[in-house]
Amino acid sequence: MTDKEYEVIIEMKGYKCLRCGEVWIPRKKHPAGKEIPDVCPRCKSHSWQTKVRFPTISKAQKKRKR
Ligand SMILES: [Zn+2]
């Protein structure tokens, strides 16, 4: 904390990629009201919200999407 009255600490909600550890703050909401990005801005992972348990699981996931 600070004892200067003109200084404030602003807390913002941000997101953290559980894959590479990247932390970012969403700049603004998307038109659809979705502020959570689909991919991590750093490692471009689509499952940045999910911790890595089985690194080789991506093959099965890709097939399911198509
Ligand atoms: Zn990442």
N, CA, C, O and the ligand as a Tripos MOL2 file, in Angstrom:
@<TRIPOS>MOLECULE
protein
  265   263    67     0     0
PROTEIN
NO_CHARGES

@<TRIPOS>ATOM
      1 N           0.8400   -1.2060    0.0000 N.3       1 MET1
      2 CA          0.0000    0.0000    0.0000 C.3       1 MET1
      3 C           0.8710    1.2510    0.0000 C.2       1 MET1
      4 O           2.0730    1.1940    0.2600 O.2       1 MET1
      5 N           0.2440    2.3690   -0.2950 N.am      2 THR2
      6 CA          0.9600    3.6380   -0.3230 C.3       2 THR2
      7 C           0.3040    4.6170    0.6450 C.2       2 THR2
      8 O          -0.8920    4.5310    0.9240 O.2       2 THR2
      9 N           1.1010    5.5360    1.1450 N.am      3 ASP3
     10 CA          0.5120    6.5420    2.0450 C.3       3 ASP3
     11 C           0.2760    7.8580    1.3170 C.2       3 ASP3
     12 O          -0.0570    8.8730    1.9290 O.2       3 ASP3
     13 N           0.4560    7.8220    0.0010 N.am      4 LYS4
     14 CA          0.1430    9.0180   -0.7740 C.3       4 LYS4
     15 C          -1.3200    8.9670   -1.1940 C.2       4 LYS4
     16 O          -1.7660    8.0150   -1.8340 O.2       4 LYS4
     17 N          -2.0370    9.9820   -0.8310 N.am      5 GLU5
     18 CA         -3.4840    9.9480   -1.0590 C.3       5 GLU5
     19 C          -3.8440    9.9840   -2.5350 C.2       5 GLU5
     20 O          -4.9230    9.5440   -2.9320 O.2       5 GLU5
     21 N          -2.9340   10.5130   -3.3440 N.am      6 TYR6
     22 CA         -3.2570   10.6180   -4.7680 C.3       6 TYR6
     23 C          -2.8800    9.3650   -5.5420 C.2       6 TYR6
     24 O          -3.0520    9.2990   -6.7600 O.2       6 TYR6
     25 N          -2.3700    8.3810   -4.8330 N.am      7 GLU7
     26 CA         -2.0230    7.1400   -5.5070 C.3       7 GLU7
     27 C          -3.0460    6.0650   -5.1460 C.2       7 GLU7
     28 O          -3.4340    5.9080   -3.9890 O.2       7 GLU7
     29 N          -3.4590    5.3490   -6.1540 N.am      8 VAL8
     30 CA         -4.4090    4.2650   -5.9040 C.3       8 VAL8
     31 C          -3.8900    2.9900   -6.5550 C.2       8 VAL8
     32 O          -3.1440    3.0200   -7.5340 O.2       8 VAL8
     33 N          -4.2990    1.9020   -5.9910 N.am      9 ILE9
     34 CA         -3.9680    0.6110   -6.5810 C.3       9 ILE9
     35 C          -5.2150    0.0740   -7.2500 C.2       9 ILE9
     36 O          -6.2470   -0.1400   -6.6140 O.2       9 ILE9
     37 N          -5.0940   -0.1360   -8.5430 N.am     10 ILE10
     38 CA         -6.2460   -0.6350   -9.2980 C.3      10 ILE10
     39 C          -6.0580   -2.1230   -9.5530 C.2      10 ILE10
     40 O          -5.0690   -2.5590  -10.1430 O.2      10 ILE10
     41 N          -7.0200   -2.8690   -9.1000 N.am     11 GLU11
     42 CA         -6.9460   -4.3080   -9.3330 C.3      11 GLU11
     43 C          -7.7400   -4.6410  -10.5860 C.2      11 GLU11
     44 O          -8.8710   -4.1920  -10.7660 O.2      11 GLU11
     45 N          -7.1320   -5.4220  -11.4280 N.am     12 MET12
     46 CA         -7.8120   -5.8070  -12.6600 C.3      12 MET12
     47 C          -7.8270   -7.3170  -12.7880 C.2      12 MET12
     48 O          -6.9310   -8.0240  -12.3260 O.2      12 MET12
     49 N          -8.8660   -7.7710  -13.4260 N.am     13 LYS13
     50 CA         -8.9370   -9.2040  -13.6740 C.3      13 LYS13
     51 C          -8.1240   -9.5270  -14.9080 C.2      13 LYS13
     52 O          -8.2200   -8.8570  -15.9370 O.2      13 LYS13
     53 N          -7.3360  -10.5550  -14.7830 N.am     14 GLY14
     54 CA         -6.5480  -10.9750  -15.9350 C.3      14 GLY14
     55 C          -6.6680  -12.4650  -16.1170 C.2      14 GLY14
     56 O          -7.3700  -13.1450  -15.3680 O.2      14 GLY14
     57 N          -5.9820  -12.9640  -17.1130 N.am     15 TYR15
     58 CA         -6.0330  -14.3890  -17.3940 C.3      15 TYR15
     59 C          -4.6280  -14.9560  -17.4370 C.2      15 TYR15
     60 O          -3.6710  -14.2740  -17.8040 O.2      15 TYR15
     61 N          -4.5260  -16.2140  -17.0540 N.am     16 LYS16
     62 CA         -3.2340  -16.8600  -17.0640 C.3      16 LYS16
     63 C          -3.3190  -18.1540  -17.8530 C.2      16 LYS16
     64 O          -4.2040  -18.9800  -17.6290 O.2      16 LYS16
     65 N          -2.3960  -18.3140  -18.7680 N.am     17 CYS17
     66 CA         -2.3360  -19.5410  -19.5470 C.3      17 CYS17
     67 C          -1.7010  -20.6260  -18.6990 C.2      17 CYS17
     68 O          -0.5860  -20.4700  -18.2000 O.2      17 CYS17
     69 N          -2.4210  -21.7250  -18.5400 N.am     18 LEU18
     70 CA         -1.9110  -22.8100  -17.7080 C.3      18 LEU18
     71 C          -0.9000  -23.6590  -18.4670 C.2      18 LEU18
     72 O          -0.3370  -24.6060  -17.9180 O.2      18 LEU18
     73 N          -0.6790  -23.3230  -19.7050 N.am     19 ARG19
     74 CA          0.2930  -24.0690  -20.5170 C.3      19 ARG19
     75 C           1.6720  -23.4260  -20.4390 C.2      19 ARG19
     76 O           2.6650  -24.0870  -20.1310 O.2      19 ARG19
     77 N           1.7170  -22.1290  -20.7230 N.am     20 CYS20
     78 CA          3.0220  -21.4700  -20.7750 C.3      20 CYS20
     79 C           3.1980  -20.4570  -19.6450 C.2      20 CYS20
     80 O           4.2920  -19.9250  -19.4530 O.2      20 CYS20
     81 N           2.1210  -20.1870  -18.8920 N.am     21 GLY21
     82 CA          2.2540  -19.2840  -17.7630 C.3      21 GLY21
     83 C           2.0840  -17.8220  -18.1120 C.2      21 GLY21
     84 O           2.2700  -16.9500  -17.2630 O.2      21 GLY21
     85 N           1.7310  -17.5460  -19.3600 N.am     22 GLU22
     86 CA          1.5310  -16.1680  -19.7870 C.3      22 GLU22
     87 C           0.3500  -15.5440  -19.0470 C.2      22 GLU22
     88 O          -0.7000  -16.1700  -18.9010 O.2      22 GLU22
     89 N           0.5260  -14.3250  -18.5890 N.am     23 VAL23
     90 CA         -0.5600  -13.6070  -17.9170 C.3      23 VAL23
     91 C          -0.8860  -12.3680  -18.7110 C.2      23 VAL23
     92 O           0.0110  -11.6060  -19.0740 O.2      23 VAL23
     93 N          -2.1640  -12.1540  -18.9880 N.am     24 TRP24
     94 CA         -2.5420  -10.9680  -19.7540 C.3      24 TRP24
     95 C          -3.8610  -10.4200  -19.2550 C.2      24 TRP24
     96 O          -4.6410  -11.1060  -18.5940 O.2      24 TRP24
     97 N          -4.0840   -9.1670  -19.5900 N.am     25 ILE25
     98 CA         -5.3220   -8.4970  -19.2120 C.3      25 ILE25
     99 C          -6.1270   -8.2440  -20.4770 C.2      25 ILE25
    100 O          -5.6170   -7.6470  -21.4260 O.2      25 ILE25
    101 N          -7.3790   -8.6900  -20.5030 N.am     26 PRO26
    102 CA         -8.2050   -8.4580  -21.6840 C.3      26 PRO26
    103 C          -8.4300   -6.9720  -21.8870 C.2      26 PRO26
    104 O          -8.8450   -6.2710  -20.9630 O.2      26 PRO26
    105 N          -8.1640   -6.4960  -23.0680 N.am     27 ARG27
    106 CA         -8.2620   -5.0540  -23.3310 C.3      27 ARG27
    107 C          -9.7120   -4.5870  -23.3420 C.2      27 ARG27
    108 O         -10.0610   -3.6070  -22.6840 O.2      27 ARG27
    109 N         -10.5290   -5.2720  -24.0700 N.am     28 LYS28
    110 CA        -11.9490   -4.9130  -24.0950 C.3      28 LYS28
    111 C         -12.7690   -6.1150  -24.5060 C.2      28 LYS28
    112 O         -12.2700   -7.0830  -25.0800 O.2      28 LYS28
    113 N         -14.0350   -6.0150  -24.1930 N.am     29 LYS29
    114 CA        -14.8960   -7.1490  -24.5110 C.3      29 LYS29
    115 C         -15.0980   -7.2760  -26.0160 C.2      29 LYS29
    116 O         -15.1350   -6.2870  -26.7490 O.2      29 LYS29
    117 N         -15.2220   -8.4830  -26.4330 N.am     30 HIS30
    118 CA        -15.5260   -8.7300  -27.8360 C.3      30 HIS30
    119 C         -16.9740   -8.3240  -28.1030 C.2      30 HIS30
    120 O         -17.7720   -8.2190  -27.1710 O.2      30 HIS30
    121 N         -17.3100   -8.0980  -29.3530 N.am     31 PRO31
    122 CA        -18.6840   -7.7160  -29.7120 C.3      31 PRO31
    123 C         -19.7300   -8.6790  -29.1590 C.2      31 PRO31
    124 O         -20.8380   -8.2710  -28.8090 O.2      31 PRO31
    125 N         -19.3780   -9.9280  -29.0860 N.am     32 ALA32
    126 CA        -20.3440  -10.9250  -28.6170 C.3      32 ALA32
    127 C         -20.3940  -10.9830  -27.0940 C.2      32 ALA32
    128 O         -21.0930  -11.8190  -26.5220 O.2      32 ALA32
    129 N         -19.6590  -10.1000  -26.4480 N.am     33 GLY33
    130 CA        -19.6540  -10.0920  -24.9940 C.3      33 GLY33
    131 C         -18.6900  -11.0930  -24.4000 C.2      33 GLY33
    132 O         -18.6840  -11.3500  -23.1960 O.2      33 GLY33
    133 N         -17.8790  -11.6480  -25.2740 N.am     34 LYS34
    134 CA        -16.9220  -12.6560  -24.8110 C.3      34 LYS34
    135 C         -15.5550  -12.0030  -24.6170 C.2      34 LYS34
    136 O         -14.9530  -11.5200  -25.5760 O.2      34 LYS34
    137 N         -15.0800  -11.9890  -23.4060 N.am     35 GLU35
    138 CA        -13.7980  -11.3420  -23.1620 C.3      35 GLU35
    139 C         -12.6580  -12.3460  -23.0150 C.2      35 GLU35
    140 O         -11.4840  -11.9760  -22.9760 O.2      35 GLU35
    141 N         -13.0250  -13.6060  -22.9360 N.am     36 ILE36
    142 CA        -11.9940  -14.6260  -22.8150 C.3      36 ILE36
    143 C         -11.5440  -15.0470  -24.2100 C.2      36 ILE36
    144 O         -12.3590  -15.4970  -25.0140 O.2      36 ILE36
    145 N         -10.2750  -14.9070  -24.4970 N.am     37 PRO37
    146 CA         -9.7860  -15.2590  -25.8320 C.3      37 PRO37
    147 C          -9.7990  -16.7710  -26.0640 C.2      37 PRO37
    148 O          -9.7420  -17.5630  -25.1230 O.2      37 PRO37
    149 N          -9.8740  -17.1430  -27.3230 N.am     38 ASP38
    150 CA         -9.8870  -18.5610  -27.6720 C.3      38 ASP38
    151 C          -8.5060  -19.1870  -27.5410 C.2      38 ASP38
    152 O          -8.3610  -20.3610  -27.2000 O.2      38 ASP38
    153 N          -7.4980  -18.3700  -27.8210 N.am     39 VAL39
    154 CA         -6.1470  -18.8960  -27.7600 C.3      39 VAL39
    155 C          -5.2980  -18.0200  -26.8660 C.2      39 VAL39
    156 O          -5.5760  -16.8350  -26.6790 O.2      39 VAL39
    157 N          -4.2530  -18.6270  -26.3170 N.am     40 CYS40
    158 CA         -3.2970  -17.8690  -25.5270 C.3      40 CYS40
    159 C          -2.5120  -16.9490  -26.4660 C.2      40 CYS40
    160 O          -2.0340  -17.4060  -27.5050 O.2      40 CYS40
    161 N          -2.3690  -15.6710  -26.1260 N.am     41 PRO41
    162 CA         -1.6690  -14.7390  -27.0050 C.3      41 PRO41
    163 C          -0.1910  -15.0730  -27.1780 C.2      41 PRO41
    164 O           0.4520  -14.5850  -28.1070 O.2      41 PRO41
    165 N           0.3430  -15.8960  -26.2970 N.am     42 ARG42
    166 CA          1.7740  -16.1960  -26.3840 C.3      42 ARG42
    167 C           2.0360  -17.5250  -27.0910 C.2      42 ARG42
    168 O           2.7810  -17.5810  -28.0690 O.2      42 ARG42
    169 N           1.4090  -18.6030  -26.5830 N.am     43 CYS43
    170 CA          1.7240  -19.9200  -27.1440 C.3      43 CYS43
    171 C           0.6350  -20.3850  -28.1110 C.2      43 CYS43
    172 O           0.7480  -21.4590  -28.7020 O.2      43 CYS43
    173 N          -0.4240  -19.5760  -28.2750 N.am     44 LYS44
    174 CA         -1.4980  -19.8610  -29.2240 C.3      44 LYS44
    175 C          -2.2070  -21.1710  -28.9330 C.2      44 LYS44
    176 O          -2.7860  -21.7860  -29.8290 O.2      44 LYS44
    177 N          -2.1610  -21.5960  -27.6760 N.am     45 SER45
    178 CA         -2.8270  -22.8400  -27.3280 C.3      45 SER45
    179 C          -4.3210  -22.6150  -27.1670 C.2      45 SER45
    180 O          -4.7460  -21.6300  -26.5640 O.2      45 SER45
    181 N          -5.1140  -23.5260  -27.7050 N.am     46 HIS46
    182 CA         -6.5620  -23.3990  -27.6010 C.3      46 HIS46
    183 C          -7.0630  -23.8440  -26.2360 C.2      46 HIS46
    184 O          -8.1660  -23.4860  -25.8240 O.2      46 HIS46
    185 N          -6.2650  -24.6090  -25.5530 N.am     47 SER47
    186 CA         -6.6920  -25.1040  -24.2450 C.3      47 SER47
    187 C          -5.8230  -24.5150  -23.1470 C.2      47 SER47
    188 O          -5.3340  -25.2210  -22.2640 O.2      47 SER47
    189 N          -5.6440  -23.1970  -23.2260 N.am     48 TRP48
    190 CA         -4.7970  -22.5290  -22.2360 C.3      48 TRP48
    191 C          -5.4450  -22.5070  -20.8520 C.2      48 TRP48
    192 O          -4.7790  -22.2500  -19.8500 O.2      48 TRP48
    193 N          -6.7700  -22.7830  -20.8080 N.am     49 GLN49
    194 CA         -7.4510  -22.7770  -19.5110 C.3      49 GLN49
    195 C          -7.3470  -24.1300  -18.8170 C.2      49 GLN49
    196 O          -7.7930  -24.3000  -17.6820 O.2      49 GLN49
    197 N          -6.7600  -25.0700  -19.5100 N.am     50 THR50
    198 CA         -6.6680  -26.4220  -18.9710 C.3      50 THR50
    199 C          -5.2210  -26.7920  -18.7020 C.2      50 THR50
    200 O          -4.3410  -26.5710  -19.5340 O.2      50 THR50
    201 N          -4.9910  -27.3510  -17.5420 N.am     51 LYS51
    202 CA         -3.6370  -27.7710  -17.2150 C.3      51 LYS51
    203 C          -3.2430  -28.9800  -18.0530 C.2      51 LYS51
    204 O          -4.0700  -29.8130  -18.4210 O.2      51 LYS51
    205 N          -1.9660  -29.0390  -18.3360 N.am     52 VAL52
    206 CA         -1.4640  -30.1470  -19.1420 C.3      52 VAL52
    207 C          -1.3330  -31.3930  -18.2760 C.2      52 VAL52
    208 O          -0.5960  -31.4090  -17.2900 O.2      52 VAL52
    209 N          -2.0510  -32.4200  -18.6560 N.am     53 ARG53
    210 CA         -1.9360  -33.6900  -17.9360 C.3      53 ARG53
    211 C          -1.3350  -34.7430  -18.8610 C.2      53 ARG53
    212 O          -0.4170  -35.4740  -18.4920 O.2      53 ARG53
    213 N          -1.8780  -34.7970  -20.0650 N.am     54 PHE54
    214 CA         -1.3400  -35.7280  -21.0480 C.3      54 PHE54
    215 C          -0.9690  -34.9460  -22.3030 C.2      54 PHE54
    216 O          -1.8350  -34.6450  -23.1240 O.2      54 PHE54
    217 N           0.2820  -34.6220  -22.4540 N.am     55 PRO55
    218 CA          0.7250  -33.7810  -23.5710 C.3      55 PRO55
    219 C           0.3890  -34.3490  -24.9380 C.2      55 PRO55
    220 O           0.3310  -33.5980  -25.9120 O.2      55 PRO55
    221 N           0.1680  -35.6480  -25.0390 N.am     56 THR56
    222 CA         -0.0630  -36.2510  -26.3540 C.3      56 THR56
    223 C          -1.5460  -36.4580  -26.6280 C.2      56 THR56
    224 O          -1.9140  -37.2390  -27.5050 O.2      56 THR56
    225 N          -2.3990  -35.7590  -25.8770 N.am     57 ILE57
    226 CA         -3.8430  -35.9710  -26.0290 C.3      57 ILE57
    227 C          -4.3980  -35.1900  -27.2150 C.2      57 ILE57
    228 O          -5.5240  -35.4290  -27.6510 O.2      57 ILE57
    229 N          -3.6040  -34.2550  -27.7350 N.am     58 SER58
    230 CA         -4.1160  -33.3240  -28.7410 C.3      58 SER58
    231 C          -4.6000  -34.0250  -30.0100 C.2      58 SER58
    232 O          -5.4990  -33.5120  -30.6760 O.2      58 SER58
    233 N          -4.0440  -35.1550  -30.3560 N.am     59 LYS59
    234 CA         -4.4480  -35.8370  -31.5840 C.3      59 LYS59
    235 C          -5.9190  -36.1980  -31.5670 C.2      59 LYS59
    236 O          -6.6300  -35.9630  -32.5440 O.2      59 LYS59
    237 N          -6.3770  -36.7610  -30.4770 N.am     60 ALA60
    238 CA         -7.7720  -37.1610  -30.3710 C.3      60 ALA60
    239 C          -8.6850  -35.9400  -30.3550 C.2      60 ALA60
    240 O          -9.7850  -35.9780  -30.9060 O.2      60 ALA60
    241 N          -8.2400  -34.8730  -29.7360 N.am     61 GLN61
    242 CA         -9.0590  -33.6680  -29.6610 C.3      61 GLN61
    243 C          -9.2360  -33.0430  -31.0380 C.2      61 GLN61
    244 O         -10.3190  -32.5580  -31.3660 O.2      61 GLN61
    245 N          -8.1920  -33.0510  -31.8330 N.am     62 LYS62
    246 CA         -8.2750  -32.4540  -33.1680 C.3      62 LYS62
    247 C          -9.2910  -33.1920  -34.0280 C.2      62 LYS62
    248 O         -10.0520  -32.5770  -34.7750 O.2      62 LYS62
    249 N          -9.2940  -34.5200  -33.9130 N.am     63 LYS63
    250 CA        -10.2210  -35.3060  -34.7320 C.3      63 LYS63
    251 C         -11.6570  -35.0100  -34.3540 C.2      63 LYS63
    252 O         -12.5380  -34.9580  -35.2130 O.2      63 LYS63
    253 N         -11.8920  -34.8140  -33.0610 N.am     64 ARG64
    254 CA        -13.2560  -34.6070  -32.5910 C.3      64 ARG64
    255 C         -13.8110  -33.2710  -33.1040 C.2      64 ARG64
    256 O         -15.0080  -33.1480  -33.3670 O.2      64 ARG64
    257 N         -12.9390  -32.2840  -33.2430 N.am     65 LYS65
    258 CA        -13.4050  -30.9590  -33.6480 C.3      65 LYS65
    259 C         -13.9050  -30.9530  -35.0820 C.2      65 LYS65
    260 O         -14.8460  -30.2300  -35.4090 O.2      65 LYS65
    261 N         -13.2790  -31.7570  -35.9480 N.am     66 ARG66
    262 CA        -13.6270  -31.6990  -37.3570 C.3      66 ARG66
    263 C         -14.8280  -32.5300  -37.7090 C.2      66 ARG66
    264 O         -15.2320  -32.5700  -38.8710 O.2      66 ARG66
    265 ZN          0.2130  -19.9080  -23.3640 Zn       67 ZN67
@<TRIPOS>BOND
     1     1     2 1
     2     2     3 1
     3     3     4 2
     4     3     5 am
     5     5     6 1
     6     6     7 1
     7     7     8 2
     8     7     9 am
     9     9    10 1
    10    10    11 1
    11    11    12 2
    12    11    13 am
    13    13    14 1
    14    14    15 1
    15    15    16 2
    16    15    17 am
    17    17    18 1
    18    18    19 1
    19    19    20 2
    20    19    21 am
    21    21    22 1
    22    22    23 1
    23    23    24 2
    24    23    25 am
    25    25    26 1
    26    26    27 1
    27    27    28 2
    28    27    29 am
    29    29    30 1
    30    30    31 1
    31    31    32 2
    32    31    33 am
    33    33    34 1
    34    34    35 1
    35    35    36 2
    36    35    37 am
    37    37    38 1
    38    38    39 1
    39    39    40 2
    40    39    41 am
    41    41    42 1
    42    42    43 1
    43    43    44 2
    44    43    45 am
    45    45    46 1
    46    46    47 1
    47    47    48 2
    48    47    49 am
    49    49    50 1
    50    50    51 1
    51    51    52 2
    52    51    53 am
    53    53    54 1
    54    54    55 1
    55    55    56 2
    56    55    57 am
    57    57    58 1
    58    58    59 1
    59    59    60 2
    60    59    61 am
    61    61    62 1
    62    62    63 1
    63    63    64 2
    64    63    65 am
    65    65    66 1
    66    66    67 1
    67    67    68 2
    68    67    69 am
    69    69    70 1
    70    70    71 1
    71    71    72 2
    72    71    73 am
    73    73    74 1
    74    74    75 1
    75    75    76 2
    76    75    77 am
    77    77    78 1
    78    78    79 1
    79    79    80 2
    80    79    81 am
    81    81    82 1
    82    82    83 1
    83    83    84 2
    84    83    85 am
    85    85    86 1
    86    86    87 1
    87    87    88 2
    88    87    89 am
    89    89    90 1
    90    90    91 1
    91    91    92 2
    92    91    93 am
    93    93    94 1
    94    94    95 1
    95    95    96 2
    96    95    97 am
    97    97    98 1
    98    98    99 1
    99    99   100 2
   100    99   101 am
   101   101   102 1
   102   102   103 1
   103   103   104 2
   104   103   105 am
   105   105   106 1
   106   106   107 1
   107   107   108 2
   108   107   109 am
   109   109   110 1
   110   110   111 1
   111   111   112 2
   112   111   113 am
   113   113   114 1
   114   114   115 1
   115   115   116 2
   116   115   117 am
   117   117   118 1
   118   118   119 1
   119   119   120 2
   120   119   121 am
   121   121   122 1
   122   122   123 1
   123   123   124 2
   124   123   125 am
   125   125   126 1
   126   126   127 1
   127   127   128 2
   128   127   129 am
   129   129   130 1
   130   130   131 1
   131   131   132 2
   132   131   133 am
   133   133   134 1
   134   134   135 1
   135   135   136 2
   136   135   137 am
   137   137   138 1
   138   138   139 1
   139   139   140 2
   140   139   141 am
   141   141   142 1
   142   142   143 1
   143   143   144 2
   144   143   145 am
   145   145   146 1
   146   146   147 1
   147   147   148 2
   148   147   149 am
   149   149   150 1
   150   150   151 1
   151   151   152 2
   152   151   153 am
   153   153   154 1
   154   154   155 1
   155   155   156 2
   156   155   157 am
   157   157   158 1
   158   158   159 1
   159   159   160 2
   160   159   161 am
   161   161   162 1
   162   162   163 1
   163   163   164 2
   164   163   165 am
   165   165   166 1
   166   166   167 1
   167   167   168 2
   168   167   169 am
   169   169   170 1
   170   170   171 1
   171   171   172 2
   172   171   173 am
   173   173   174 1
   174   174   175 1
   175   175   176 2
   176   175   177 am
   177   177   178 1
   178   178   179 1
   179   179   180 2
   180   179   181 am
   181   181   182 1
   182   182   183 1
   183   183   184 2
   184   183   185 am
   185   185   186 1
   186   186   187 1
   187   187   188 2
   188   187   189 am
   189   189   190 1
   190   190   191 1
   191   191   192 2
   192   191   193 am
   193   193   194 1
   194   194   195 1
   195   195   196 2
   196   195   197 am
   197   197   198 1
   198   198   199 1
   199   199   200 2
   200   199   201 am
   201   201   202 1
   202   202   203 1
   203   203   204 2
   204   203   205 am
   205   205   206 1
   206   206   207 1
   207   207   208 2
   208   207   209 am
   209   209   210 1
   210   210   211 1
   211   211   212 2
   212   211   213 am
   213   213   214 1
   214   214   215 1
   215   215   216 2
   216   215   217 am
   217   217   218 1
   218   218   219 1
   219   219   220 2
   220   219   221 am
   221   221   222 1
   222   222   223 1
   223   223   224 2
   224   223   225 am
   225   225   226 1
   226   226   227 1
   227   227   228 2
   228   227   229 am
   229   229   230 1
   230   230   231 1
   231   231   232 2
   232   231   233 am
   233   233   234 1
   234   234   235 1
   235   235   236 2
   236   235   237 am
   237   237   238 1
   238   238   239 1
   239   239   240 2
   240   239   241 am
   241   241   242 1
   242   242   243 1
   243   243   244 2
   244   243   245 am
   245   245   246 1
   246   246   247 1
   247   247   248 2
   248   247   249 am
   249   249   250 1
   250   250   251 1
   251   251   252 2
   252   251   253 am
   253   253   254 1
   254   254   255 1
   255   255   256 2
   256   255   257 am
   257   257   258 1
   258   258   259 1
   259   259   260 2
   260   259   261 am
   261   261   262 1
   262   262   263 1
   263   263   264 2
@<TRIPOS>SUBSTRUCTURE
     1 MET1         2 RESIDUE 1 A MET
     2 THR2         6 RESIDUE 1 A THR
     3 ASP3        10 RESIDUE 1 A ASP
     4 LYS4        14 RESIDUE 1 A LYS
     5 GLU5        18 RESIDUE 1 A GLU
     6 TYR6        22 RESIDUE 1 A TYR
     7 GLU7        26 RESIDUE 1 A GLU
     8 VAL8        30 RESIDUE 1 A VAL
     9 ILE9        34 RESIDUE 1 A ILE
    10 ILE10       38 RESIDUE 1 A ILE
    11 GLU11       42 RESIDUE 1 A GLU
    12 MET12       46 RESIDUE 1 A MET
    13 LYS13       50 RESIDUE 1 A LYS
    14 GLY14       54 RESIDUE 1 A GLY
    15 TYR15       58 RESIDUE 1 A TYR
    16 LYS16       62 RESIDUE 1 A LYS
    17 CYS17       66 RESIDUE 1 A CYS
    18 LEU18       70 RESIDUE 1 A LEU
    19 ARG19       74 RESIDUE 1 A ARG
    20 CYS20       78 RESIDUE 1 A CYS
    21 GLY21       82 RESIDUE 1 A GLY
    22 GLU22       86 RESIDUE 1 A GLU
    23 VAL23       90 RESIDUE 1 A VAL
    24 TRP24       94 RESIDUE 1 A TRP
    25 ILE25       98 RESIDUE 1 A ILE
    26 PRO26      102 RESIDUE 1 A PRO
    27 ARG27      106 RESIDUE 1 A ARG
    28 LYS28      110 RESIDUE 1 A LYS
    29 LYS29      114 RESIDUE 1 A LYS
    30 HIS30      118 RESIDUE 1 A HIS
    31 PRO31      122 RESIDUE 1 A PRO
    32 ALA32      126 RESIDUE 1 A ALA
    33 GLY33      130 RESIDUE 1 A GLY
    34 LYS34      134 RESIDUE 1 A LYS
    35 GLU35      138 RESIDUE 1 A GLU
    36 ILE36      142 RESIDUE 1 A ILE
    37 PRO37      146 RESIDUE 1 A PRO
    38 ASP38      150 RESIDUE 1 A ASP
    39 VAL39      154 RESIDUE 1 A VAL
    40 CYS40      158 RESIDUE 1 A CYS
    41 PRO41      162 RESIDUE 1 A PRO
    42 ARG42      166 RESIDUE 1 A ARG
    43 CYS43      170 RESIDUE 1 A CYS
    44 LYS44      174 RESIDUE 1 A LYS
    45 SER45      178 RESIDUE 1 A SER
    46 HIS46      182 RESIDUE 1 A HIS
    47 SER47      186 RESIDUE 1 A SER
    48 TRP48      190 RESIDUE 1 A TRP
    49 GLN49      194 RESIDUE 1 A GLN
    50 THR50      198 RESIDUE 1 A THR
    51 LYS51      202 RESIDUE 1 A LYS
    52 VAL52      206 RESIDUE 1 A VAL
    53 ARG53      210 RESIDUE 1 A ARG
    54 PHE54      214 RESIDUE 1 A PHE
    55 PRO55      218 RESIDUE 1 A PRO
    56 THR56      222 RESIDUE 1 A THR
    57 ILE57      226 RESIDUE 1 A ILE
    58 SER58      230 RESIDUE 1 A SER
    59 LYS59      234 RESIDUE 1 A LYS
    60 ALA60      238 RESIDUE 1 A ALA
    61 GLN61      242 RESIDUE 1 A GLN
    62 LYS62      246 RESIDUE 1 A LYS
    63 LYS63      250 RESIDUE 1 A LYS
    64 ARG64      254 RESIDUE 1 A ARG
    65 LYS65      258 RESIDUE 1 A LYS
    66 ARG66      262 RESIDUE 1 A ARG
    67 ZN67       265 GROUP 0 **** ****
